């Protein structure tokens, strides 16, 4: 059975959502946020002190978008992956990497320099600049979403894939940061549809109940601000 180390609503939510979509068995370990400071024993498992950490036998993975691709490939019958011989394969990889490197990364700088650093180290201009960066890059999602069917607004291969989980988390984080009013209408519709998925809703409930059972604050990590 796979093991997932997770903080409430952190990037590890991508892995949790994937596991629920695919129906794979797993054990969920909840950690306080940030684990590198509040769960020192965790450093023995993951010296980075970050989440996610997915353990599958001898395989250990710490990159959330890579975990999405890995899990999708384990259950090809669910069609959450895109095969290399599919015409949409390049688009699939591009969206997966964009999800973290282009969309989530600037938001972490907003969180750090607007909220998590001590007052004397906060950089409002840095936070503002990277928020604009994120919103500028989000135009790619808006442009793609504008051409999608209203009842099946999935970004790649005409179906729900790991891409939608990876991009969906970037939108979740942006929503927590109060940016959603600045999204385009197609992006807002896309996010609304993703939130209605049964596995998404189940993932939220699973993490809440696991957090309560394991003595971890169930407040979403992006909202735990000094």
NUSE-590816 format. One record per residue (C-alpha): residue in one letter; x, y, z. Coordinates in nm, 2 decimals. Layout:
% NUSE-590816
<site residuo="A" X="X" Y="Y" Z="Z"/>
...
END
This chain:
% NUSE-590816
<site residuo="X" X="0.00" Y="0.00" Z="0.00"/>
<site residuo="X" X="0.13" Y="0.34" Z="-0.09"/>
<site residuo="X" X="0.19" Y="0.61" Z="0.18"/>
<site residuo="X" X="0.13" Y="0.98" Z="0.14"/>
<site residuo="X" X="0.26" Y="1.25" Z="0.37"/>
<site residuo="X" X="0.04" Y="1.55" Z="0.35"/>
<site residuo="X" X="-0.05" Y="1.89" Z="0.49"/>
<site residuo="X" X="-0.40" Y="2.02" Z="0.46"/>
<site residuo="X" X="-0.45" Y="2.19" Z="0.12"/>
<site residuo="X" X="-0.07" Y="2.20" Z="0.05"/>
<site residuo="X" X="0.07" Y="2.09" Z="-0.28"/>
<site residuo="X" X="0.04" Y="1.73" Z="-0.16"/>
<site residuo="X" X="-0.34" Y="1.77" Z="-0.22"/>
<site residuo="X" X="-0.26" Y="1.69" Z="-0.59"/>
<site residuo="X" X="-0.15" Y="1.35" Z="-0.49"/>
<site residuo="X" X="-0.44" Y="1.29" Z="-0.25"/>
<site residuo="X" X="-0.69" Y="1.40" Z="-0.52"/>
<site residuo="X" X="-0.52" Y="1.17" Z="-0.77"/>
<site residuo="X" X="-0.54" Y="0.87" Z="-0.54"/>
<site residuo="X" X="-0.91" Y="0.93" Z="-0.48"/>
<site residuo="X" X="-0.98" Y="0.97" Z="-0.85"/>
<site residuo="X" X="-0.80" Y="0.65" Z="-0.93"/>
<site residuo="X" X="-0.94" Y="0.45" Z="-0.64"/>
<site residuo="X" X="-0.59" Y="0.33" Z="-0.53"/>
<site residuo="X" X="-0.54" Y="0.21" Z="-0.17"/>
<site residuo="X" X="-0.31" Y="0.43" Z="0.04"/>
<site residuo="X" X="-0.23" Y="0.53" Z="0.39"/>
<site residuo="X" X="-0.25" Y="0.90" Z="0.47"/>
<site residuo="X" X="-0.01" Y="1.06" Z="0.72"/>
<site residuo="X" X="-0.11" Y="1.42" Z="0.82"/>
<site residuo="X" X="0.16" Y="1.67" Z="0.92"/>
<site residuo="X" X="0.13" Y="2.01" Z="1.08"/>
<site residuo="X" X="0.23" Y="2.30" Z="0.85"/>
<site residuo="X" X="0.52" Y="2.37" Z="0.80"/>
<site residuo="X" X="0.65" Y="2.01" Z="0.87"/>
<site residuo="X" X="1.02" Y="2.11" Z="0.85"/>
<site residuo="X" X="0.96" Y="2.32" Z="1.16"/>
<site residuo="X" X="0.68" Y="2.14" Z="1.34"/>
<site residuo="X" X="0.75" Y="1.78" Z="1.26"/>
<site residuo="X" X="1.12" Y="1.74" Z="1.29"/>
<site residuo="X" X="1.11" Y="1.36" Z="1.28"/>
<site residuo="X" X="0.97" Y="1.38" Z="0.93"/>
<site residuo="X" X="1.32" Y="1.51" Z="0.81"/>
<site residuo="X" X="1.44" Y="1.15" Z="0.85"/>
<site residuo="X" X="1.20" Y="1.05" Z="0.58"/>
<site residuo="X" X="1.23" Y="1.36" Z="0.36"/>
<site residuo="X" X="1.53" Y="1.57" Z="0.43"/>
<site residuo="X" X="1.37" Y="1.86" Z="0.23"/>
<site residuo="X" X="1.10" Y="1.88" Z="0.50"/>
<site residuo="X" X="0.84" Y="1.94" Z="0.23"/>
<site residuo="X" X="0.52" Y="1.77" Z="0.12"/>
<site residuo="X" X="0.42" Y="1.57" Z="-0.06"/>
<site residuo="X" X="0.62" Y="1.25" Z="0.00"/>
<site residuo="X" X="0.48" Y="0.95" Z="-0.17"/>
<site residuo="X" X="0.62" Y="0.61" Z="-0.08"/>
<site residuo="X" X="0.54" Y="0.32" Z="-0.31"/>
<site residuo="X" X="0.76" Y="0.03" Z="-0.22"/>
<site residuo="X" X="1.12" Y="0.14" Z="-0.29"/>
<site residuo="X" X="1.00" Y="0.45" Z="-0.48"/>
<site residuo="X" X="1.00" Y="0.78" Z="-0.31"/>
<site residuo="X" X="0.87" Y="1.10" Z="-0.48"/>
<site residuo="X" X="0.85" Y="1.46" Z="-0.36"/>
<site residuo="X" X="0.74" Y="1.65" Z="-0.67"/>
<site residuo="X" X="0.36" Y="1.69" Z="-0.68"/>
<site residuo="X" X="0.32" Y="1.72" Z="-1.06"/>
<site residuo="X" X="0.55" Y="1.42" Z="-1.11"/>
<site residuo="X" X="0.34" Y="1.22" Z="-0.87"/>
<site residuo="X" X="0.03" Y="1.31" Z="-1.07"/>
<site residuo="X" X="0.20" Y="1.16" Z="-1.38"/>
<site residuo="X" X="0.33" Y="0.86" Z="-1.19"/>
<site residuo="X" X="-0.01" Y="0.77" Z="-1.04"/>
<site residuo="X" X="-0.19" Y="0.82" Z="-1.37"/>
<site residuo="X" X="0.05" Y="0.58" Z="-1.54"/>
<site residuo="X" X="-0.02" Y="0.31" Z="-1.28"/>
<site residuo="X" X="-0.39" Y="0.28" Z="-1.38"/>
<site residuo="X" X="-0.40" Y="0.33" Z="-1.75"/>
<site residuo="X" X="-0.75" Y="0.20" Z="-1.77"/>
<site residuo="X" X="-0.87" Y="0.52" Z="-1.59"/>
<site residuo="X" X="-0.73" Y="0.73" Z="-1.88"/>
<site residuo="X" X="-0.60" Y="1.00" Z="-1.65"/>
<site residuo="X" X="-0.26" Y="0.98" Z="-1.84"/>
<site residuo="X" X="-0.18" Y="1.05" Z="-2.20"/>
<site residuo="X" X="0.03" Y="0.80" Z="-2.39"/>
<site residuo="X" X="0.35" Y="0.90" Z="-2.57"/>
<site residuo="X" X="0.19" Y="0.80" Z="-2.91"/>
<site residuo="X" X="-0.11" Y="1.02" Z="-2.85"/>
<site residuo="X" X="-0.11" Y="1.36" Z="-3.03"/>
<site residuo="X" X="-0.19" Y="1.53" Z="-2.70"/>
<site residuo="X" X="0.11" Y="1.39" Z="-2.52"/>
<site residuo="X" X="0.32" Y="1.71" Z="-2.56"/>
<site residuo="X" X="0.04" Y="1.92" Z="-2.44"/>
<site residuo="X" X="-0.01" Y="1.68" Z="-2.15"/>
<site residuo="X" X="0.35" Y="1.72" Z="-2.03"/>
<site residuo="X" X="0.35" Y="2.09" Z="-2.09"/>
<site residuo="X" X="0.04" Y="2.15" Z="-1.87"/>
<site residuo="X" X="0.18" Y="1.92" Z="-1.60"/>
<site residuo="X" X="0.51" Y="2.11" Z="-1.57"/>
<site residuo="X" X="0.33" Y="2.45" Z="-1.61"/>
<site residuo="X" X="0.11" Y="2.37" Z="-1.31"/>
<site residuo="X" X="0.40" Y="2.38" Z="-1.07"/>
<site residuo="X" X="0.68" Y="2.57" Z="-1.23"/>
<site residuo="X" X="0.48" Y="2.85" Z="-1.38"/>
<site residuo="X" X="0.16" Y="2.87" Z="-1.17"/>
<site residuo="X" X="0.22" Y="2.74" Z="-0.82"/>
<site residuo="X" X="0.58" Y="2.87" Z="-0.78"/>
<site residuo="X" X="0.49" Y="3.25" Z="-0.79"/>
<site residuo="X" X="0.21" Y="3.19" Z="-0.54"/>
<site residuo="X" X="0.45" Y="3.05" Z="-0.29"/>
<site residuo="X" X="0.65" Y="3.37" Z="-0.31"/>
<site residuo="X" X="0.33" Y="3.57" Z="-0.24"/>
<site residuo="X" X="0.27" Y="3.35" Z="0.06"/>
<site residuo="X" X="0.62" Y="3.38" Z="0.19"/>
<site residuo="X" X="0.68" Y="3.75" Z="0.14"/>
<site residuo="X" X="0.33" Y="3.87" Z="0.23"/>
<site residuo="X" X="0.25" Y="3.64" Z="0.52"/>
<site residuo="X" X="0.50" Y="3.38" Z="0.64"/>
<site residuo="X" X="0.82" Y="3.58" Z="0.68"/>
<site residuo="X" X="0.87" Y="3.78" Z="1.00"/>
<site residuo="X" X="0.74" Y="4.14" Z="0.97"/>
<site residuo="X" X="1.09" Y="4.28" Z="0.92"/>
<site residuo="X" X="1.16" Y="4.05" Z="0.63"/>
<site residuo="X" X="0.83" Y="4.09" Z="0.44"/>
<site residuo="X" X="0.85" Y="4.23" Z="0.09"/>
<site residuo="X" X="0.51" Y="4.36" Z="-0.02"/>
<site residuo="X" X="0.65" Y="4.47" Z="-0.36"/>
<site residuo="X" X="0.78" Y="4.12" Z="-0.43"/>
<site residuo="X" X="0.45" Y="3.97" Z="-0.33"/>
<site residuo="X" X="0.26" Y="4.21" Z="-0.56"/>
<site residuo="X" X="0.50" Y="4.15" Z="-0.85"/>
<site residuo="X" X="0.46" Y="3.77" Z="-0.83"/>
<site residuo="X" X="0.09" Y="3.79" Z="-0.80"/>
<site residuo="X" X="0.09" Y="3.98" Z="-1.12"/>
<site residuo="X" X="0.32" Y="3.72" Z="-1.27"/>
<site residuo="X" X="0.08" Y="3.44" Z="-1.17"/>
<site residuo="X" X="-0.22" Y="3.62" Z="-1.31"/>
<site residuo="X" X="-0.03" Y="3.70" Z="-1.64"/>
<site residuo="X" X="0.06" Y="3.33" Z="-1.68"/>
<site residuo="X" X="-0.29" Y="3.23" Z="-1.60"/>
<site residuo="X" X="-0.40" Y="3.37" Z="-1.94"/>
<site residuo="X" X="-0.29" Y="3.04" Z="-2.09"/>
<site residuo="X" X="-0.55" Y="2.86" Z="-1.88"/>
<site residuo="X" X="-0.81" Y="3.12" Z="-1.97"/>
<site residuo="X" X="-0.74" Y="3.10" Z="-2.35"/>
<site residuo="X" X="-0.75" Y="2.72" Z="-2.34"/>
<site residuo="X" X="-1.07" Y="2.71" Z="-2.13"/>
<site residuo="X" X="-1.25" Y="2.95" Z="-2.36"/>
<site residuo="X" X="-1.26" Y="2.68" Z="-2.63"/>
<site residuo="X" X="-1.37" Y="2.39" Z="-2.42"/>
<site residuo="X" X="-1.72" Y="2.24" Z="-2.40"/>
<site residuo="X" X="-1.92" Y="2.38" Z="-2.11"/>
<site residuo="X" X="-2.01" Y="2.03" Z="-1.98"/>
<site residuo="X" X="-1.66" Y="1.88" Z="-2.02"/>
<site residuo="X" X="-1.41" Y="2.16" Z="-1.97"/>
<site residuo="X" X="-1.09" Y="1.96" Z="-1.95"/>
<site residuo="X" X="-0.76" Y="2.10" Z="-2.07"/>
<site residuo="X" X="-0.60" Y="1.81" Z="-2.24"/>
<site residuo="X" X="-0.70" Y="1.52" Z="-2.47"/>
<site residuo="X" X="-1.07" Y="1.59" Z="-2.44"/>
<site residuo="X" X="-1.11" Y="1.42" Z="-2.11"/>
<site residuo="X" X="-1.03" Y="1.46" Z="-1.74"/>
<site residuo="X" X="-0.66" Y="1.38" Z="-1.68"/>
<site residuo="X" X="-0.38" Y="1.44" Z="-1.43"/>
<site residuo="X" X="-0.34" Y="1.78" Z="-1.59"/>
<site residuo="X" X="-0.67" Y="1.89" Z="-1.45"/>
<site residuo="X" X="-0.57" Y="1.78" Z="-1.10"/>
<site residuo="X" X="-0.23" Y="1.96" Z="-1.13"/>
<site residuo="X" X="-0.37" Y="2.29" Z="-1.27"/>
<site residuo="X" X="-0.67" Y="2.26" Z="-1.04"/>
<site residuo="X" X="-0.45" Y="2.28" Z="-0.73"/>
<site residuo="X" X="-0.29" Y="2.59" Z="-0.86"/>
<site residuo="X" X="-0.63" Y="2.74" Z="-0.89"/>
<site residuo="X" X="-0.72" Y="2.62" Z="-0.54"/>
<site residuo="X" X="-0.42" Y="2.80" Z="-0.40"/>
<site residuo="X" X="-0.50" Y="3.11" Z="-0.59"/>
<site residuo="X" X="-0.86" Y="3.10" Z="-0.46"/>
<site residuo="X" X="-0.73" Y="3.08" Z="-0.10"/>
<site residuo="X" X="-0.51" Y="3.38" Z="-0.17"/>
<site residuo="X" X="-0.81" Y="3.58" Z="-0.28"/>
<site residuo="X" X="-0.72" Y="3.61" Z="-0.65"/>
<site residuo="X" X="-1.02" Y="3.43" Z="-0.81"/>
<site residuo="X" X="-1.21" Y="3.76" Z="-0.87"/>
<site residuo="X" X="-0.93" Y="3.85" Z="-1.11"/>
<site residuo="X" X="-0.95" Y="3.53" Z="-1.32"/>
<site residuo="X" X="-1.12" Y="3.53" Z="-1.66"/>
<site residuo="X" X="-1.47" Y="3.39" Z="-1.68"/>
<site residuo="X" X="-1.37" Y="3.07" Z="-1.85"/>
<site residuo="X" X="-1.11" Y="2.99" Z="-1.58"/>
<site residuo="X" X="-1.38" Y="3.05" Z="-1.31"/>
<site residuo="X" X="-1.62" Y="2.81" Z="-1.49"/>
<site residuo="X" X="-1.34" Y="2.55" Z="-1.52"/>
<site residuo="X" X="-1.26" Y="2.57" Z="-1.15"/>
<site residuo="X" X="-1.63" Y="2.55" Z="-1.06"/>
<site residuo="X" X="-1.66" Y="2.23" Z="-1.26"/>
<site residuo="X" X="-1.35" Y="2.07" Z="-1.10"/>
<site residuo="X" X="-1.48" Y="2.14" Z="-0.76"/>
<site residuo="X" X="-1.80" Y="1.94" Z="-0.83"/>
<site residuo="X" X="-1.61" Y="1.62" Z="-0.90"/>
<site residuo="X" X="-1.69" Y="1.35" Z="-0.65"/>
<site residuo="X" X="-1.33" Y="1.26" Z="-0.59"/>
<site residuo="X" X="-1.24" Y="1.62" Z="-0.53"/>
<site residuo="X" X="-1.51" Y="1.65" Z="-0.26"/>
<site residuo="X" X="-1.41" Y="1.32" Z="-0.11"/>
<site residuo="X" X="-1.05" Y="1.43" Z="-0.09"/>
<site residuo="X" X="-1.15" Y="1.74" Z="0.11"/>
<site residuo="X" X="-1.34" Y="1.52" Z="0.35"/>
<site residuo="X" X="-1.07" Y="1.26" Z="0.38"/>
<site residuo="X" X="-0.80" Y="1.51" Z="0.46"/>
<site residuo="X" X="-1.03" Y="1.68" Z="0.72"/>
<site residuo="X" X="-1.12" Y="1.36" Z="0.90"/>
<site residuo="X" X="-0.76" Y="1.24" Z="0.89"/>
<site residuo="X" X="-0.63" Y="1.57" Z="1.03"/>
<site residuo="X" X="-0.88" Y="1.56" Z="1.31"/>
<site residuo="X" X="-0.80" Y="1.19" Z="1.39"/>
<site residuo="X" X="-0.42" Y="1.25" Z="1.38"/>
<site residuo="X" X="-0.43" Y="1.57" Z="1.59"/>
<site residuo="X" X="-0.35" Y="1.81" Z="1.31"/>
<site residuo="X" X="-0.51" Y="2.15" Z="1.26"/>
<site residuo="X" X="-0.77" Y="2.10" Z="0.98"/>
<site residuo="X" X="-0.74" Y="2.47" Z="0.86"/>
<site residuo="X" X="-0.61" Y="2.48" Z="0.51"/>
<site residuo="X" X="-0.23" Y="2.54" Z="0.51"/>
<site residuo="X" X="-0.24" Y="2.85" Z="0.29"/>
<site residuo="X" X="-0.47" Y="3.01" Z="0.55"/>
<site residuo="X" X="-0.24" Y="2.94" Z="0.85"/>
<site residuo="X" X="-0.09" Y="3.29" Z="0.85"/>
<site residuo="X" X="0.08" Y="3.47" Z="1.14"/>
END
